[in-house]
Every structure is written in C-alpha cells, then in structure tokens.
C-alpha cells in the first residue's frame, strides 16, 4: 500500500490538542514533560510534519522515533532535533515497559522573528541529522540541557514583559551551543564507530576512482557518498571536519588529485584525456582544481618528472 501523506501539525496549540495536553501558556514556544503526554492514538499516523522546531531530550520512553525505514530505540539519554517541514515518524512500542521520561521543546519560527536566531539557527547542522545520528548525553550533560529547558519554561511562565523574548532567545542560543559542543565531543569519543566510517569512506572513494566507468558517472557527490555510508551529508561532513579537519568534498577532491597524479606520472594520456577519464566535462575545470590543490598545473606536474 502507498504511504499516506504525513500528518501536518501547524501550530504548537495543535500539538498540545493532539497529545491531550492543556493549552500552551505561550502560543509560540512550549516546554513539555514527556510524562504529561496522555494521548498516543490507536491509529497513530505513520509520519508527521511539524511547522515548528522540535527538540527532544529523552531518557526512557515506550516510543520509537524514525525517519523512513531508519529507526532508533532511545534507551539512554539522547537528544534529537527536527526543523520545520521535515518528515518525522513516530510509533508506539507496546512491548517496552520502562517508564517514559524526558522533555520536549517546541519553538515556532515566528518566535525567532527579528532576533539573532532567525538566521543563525540555520548554522546548527544537527537539525538535518537523521535519528540514528542522535546526540548521546552523559548524566551531567543531560542535567545542563534539562536546566536550560526549565529556565525557558520558567521565563514564559512568569509575567511576560519586554525582556522576556531576549532572555528566552539567549537561553535557546545557549542550549544550541551546548548541543554543538556535545556533538563535537561525540565525534571524538565514539572512536570505533567513527573510524569505521573513515575506513569505509576511503574504501568507497578508492573503489569509485578505480572504476573504469568514472567517465560516465562523473565525480561522486557528497550526497552519494553519505547515502552509501548510511549517514546524512551534514553529519558526515561534521564528523570529518572534527576528525580530519576537512569536509567530505575536500576528501573527494584529495582522492581525485591522488588519481590525477598517478595518471600524469605513469601514462602518456593527454591532459584532456585524463580530465575526461576523471569525470570532468571540461579540461579547464580539471586544470583549475589541480592547480588550486597543488600549486602546479597538470602539465607542470608532469614535466617535474622529466
């Protein structure tokens, strides 16, 4: 059967109604304790689209979250981030008996209007990570995030005045910056998994550039490499920048230059023939990239061997 259209929830008030919660104290921002959610529908939609930012801090819960076929069972302290318009799946795990706990932070984009976060929130790439790339938190880190969420809740729970929005925005920025720090830590501490990704990246690029049909397929894209590794493009580039100092695109170019040097030094192919074999439509583009990476033109590099 074809998948049904995602169930769209446009406002925070609609979310509260859908989950059997009291009307939100503020129409554009809400902190929800997971234990207060009373309603998971028997015929729960397969997929949702929210028109607001959704940040979840989960400890134990009888719910599994997924994107498409990717599913992750949150059995320890984790965070994940959903941006407006993303398709987001949720299903109840009735076999799970552990007590649900955690916090949810909902932020409508209108709340950010005319603030520093209106544009800056797009710099936090983890809003485009997939579920299996969730942020794993230590107990101390969980406490830091939970305290910030509670501070936000306390601020809009109090009498709203002209300072309230600025104070909440500052707290949001603090939370997002901590999440950035914790992701950076995760890239460094989950060494086995991350180095397996690095090893597989090297294998994929080597195989790709050793295929004889590279001319037909063209250069590999970041999207293609990420899909092959079963990670999101942003997560892959973030991981590589922390571990190697280079983005995915730079790794692709490094492998390209390595292959180009091999052909320039061991074959009699012309510069144009090498460019076409490496997937370039125009030899000038190849020459420009090669010189940018090596400070030598392809011809100058070849002549250095004579």
N, C-alpha and C positions, 0 to 999 in steps of 0.2 A: 504494500500500500504506500502511496506517496505521502511524504511528511506533510503535516498540516502547517499552515502559516504560524509563525511564532506569535504567542500571546503578548500583546503590547500593553505596557503599563506606562502611561504618560506622566503621571504626577506622583508625588510622594503620598498625597492623600489617598489616591487609588491603591497604592501599595498597602497602606495601612488597612483599608477596607478589605482588600483581597485576602490579607493574612489575619483578619479578625482582630485587629489592633485598634485602640482608641484613636480618635482623630489626632493628627500630629500637632504638637504645640507650635511649630513653625512650619509654614507651607513649603519652604524651600530647603530645609535641612532637618535631618532626624537621626538620632542615635537610638537603636533598638536592641534590647536584650533578647537574644535568641530564645531564651526560656519563656518569654512572654508571647511568642507566636503560638497561637492556639489552632490555627487552621492550615492544614495541608489537605487539599481537596482530593477526594477519592479518584476523580478523573482529572488529575493534575495535567496541565498541558505539557507537551514534550519540551517545548522551547519557549523562551521569553525574550522580549526586547524591552529594555528599560530606557526611558528618555532622561535618565539622570545617572550620575556616578554612583557606583555601588562598591563599597569597601567592606570586606568581611574579615573579622578576627574570630576564628573558630577553634574551639578546644576539643569538645566531644559532641557529636551530633549524629542523630539517626537519619541523616540526609546525605546523599551523594550528589556532587555537582559535576557537570560535564560540559564539554564543548564537542558537539558532533558525537563521534564514537570515542573520544578521549574521556576517560572517567578517572576521578581521583577520590579515594576514600579518606576523609580528613580525620585521621585517628590520632593526631597530635597537634600541637599549637601551630597553626598556619594562618597566613593571610592571602587573600587574592583580591584583584582589582578589576572592575568592569567599567568600561566607559559607555556613554550613551550610544545607542543604536547597535551594540554588539548582541549577537545571538547567544543566548545563555540557557543551558539546560539544567533542570533540577528534577530529581526523582527521590522518593522516599524509600529508605532501606528498612523494611519492616523486620528484618532479621536482627538488626542492631538493637541492643538493649541498653547501651550506655546512655547516661543522661546527657542531653544536649546542653551546650553552654557556649557562650561567645557573644560578640557584639557586632552589629551592622551599622554602618554609617552611610546615609543616603544624602547626596548633595545634588540639587537641581542646578543646571548650568546658569540659570537666571540669578542664583545667589552670588555667582562669581562676577556678574556684570560690573564693569568699571572698577575692577580690582586687579592687583598684580597677578593673581592666579588665573585670570581669564585667558591669558595667552600662555603663561608659564606652565600650566598644568599639562600641556602637550609635551613638555620636555621629559616627563616621567614615563619612560618607555614601558614600564611594567604594566600599564593599563592595557597593553596589547599582548601581554604574555598569555599563554594558554594555561589551563588548570593544572596540568602536570608540572608546570613551572612555578607553582605556588611558592610563597616565601615561608620557610620553616623558621620558627622563632624559639629561642630559649625562654625559660620562665621569666628571666629578667627583662628580655625584650618584649614579651607579652605584656608585662606589667606597665612598661613605658607606653606602649600603644594604647592599652586599655585606659590608662590615666588621661591621656590626651583626649580620647573619645569622650570620657566622662566630663572633662573640662569643657568641651564643646557643648555637651548636653546641659551642663550647669549654666553656661552663659546664655543660651537661648531660653532656658527655663526661668531665668531671672527676668526682671523687668527689662525689656528691650529699650536701648537708648542709642544715641548717635555713635557710641563707641563699640557697640555690640558686633557689628559686621567686621570691623577691623580686627577685633580681638579673636573672633572665630576664624577669620582668614589666616591670621598669624598662627593659630593652633593647627589649622589644616596644613599650612606650609611646613610646620614643624613635624607633623605626622608623616608627610610625604618625604621629607628629607631623611627622617629616621628610616623609612622603608627603603630609600635609596642606599643608605649605609648598610642596612641589614642584607640587602641583596648582594652588595659588594662583598660583604663578609661571607655570604653563602657561596659565591663563586669561588672563593679562596678555600673554604673549609670542606666543601664536598669534593675533595680532590679526585677520588676514584672515578666517580661519575663524570666529572668534568674532563678529566684526562682521557677517558674513554671517548668522549665526544671529540676531543682534539685528534686522537688517533684515527677515529673514523673519518673526520674531515680530511685528514691527509690521504687516507686510502681512497676516498671518493674523488678528490681532486686529481690524484695520480692516475686513477683509472680513467677519469674523464679526459685528461690531456693525453693519455696514451692510446685512446680510441682513434681509429683511422677515420671515423666519420665526424670528427670535430668540425671539419669544414662545413658540413651540412647542419649540424646542431648549433653552431655558434658558441660563443663563450657561455659558460654556466652562469646563471643568475643567482643572486643571494637567495631568492625565493626557492629556486630549485634545490640548492644545497640544504637549506633549512628543512624543506619538506622531506628530503632524503634522510636527514638526521632525526626527523620527527620532533623538531622544536620550532618555535616561532622565529622569524627573522630577527626581531628585536632582541629576543633572549640570546640568540646565538652571537650576535654582534656585541651585546653587552658582556657576555661571558668571555669572548675572545679579547675584547679590549682590556679586561681586568687581568687575564692570564698571560696575554702576549703583547698587549699594547697596540694591537692592530685590529681593524674591523674585518668582517667577512670579505668585503670587497677587496681589501688590501691583501688578504690571503690568496684570493683568486688571482689577483694581479701578480703576486710573488711567484705562484706556480706557473703562470703564463710566461713571465720573464725567464724563469729557470728553463722552461721548454724552448723558448726562443733562443737562448744562449747555446743550448745543445745543438739546435739545428744550424745556427750560424757558424758554429765552430767545427761541426762534423759532417756537414753536407755542402754541396755546391748549388743548392737551391737559391734562386734569386730572392731578394728582399720581398718582392711582391708575392712570390710563391709561398714563402714562409708565412707571410701575413694571412694569405687565404687559408692555408692549412691550419692556422691557429684561430680561425673563425672570424677574421676581420673582413668586412666588406670593402674597406678602403685601406690600402697600404699606408697612406699618410697617417691614419689613426694609429696604426701599429707603431710606426716610427716615432710618433709624438709620445706615446705611452712609454716606449722603450727608453727614449732619451730622458724622459721625466724620471724614470726609475733608476737609470744607470749613469746619467750624465754623458752618455755616449750615444751617437746614432747607431742603428744596426750595422751600417757599413763600417763605421769607425771601430766598433767592437770586433767585427770580422777581421779587419786589417790589423788589429793588435796581435793576431795570431801568426802573422806573416813576418 
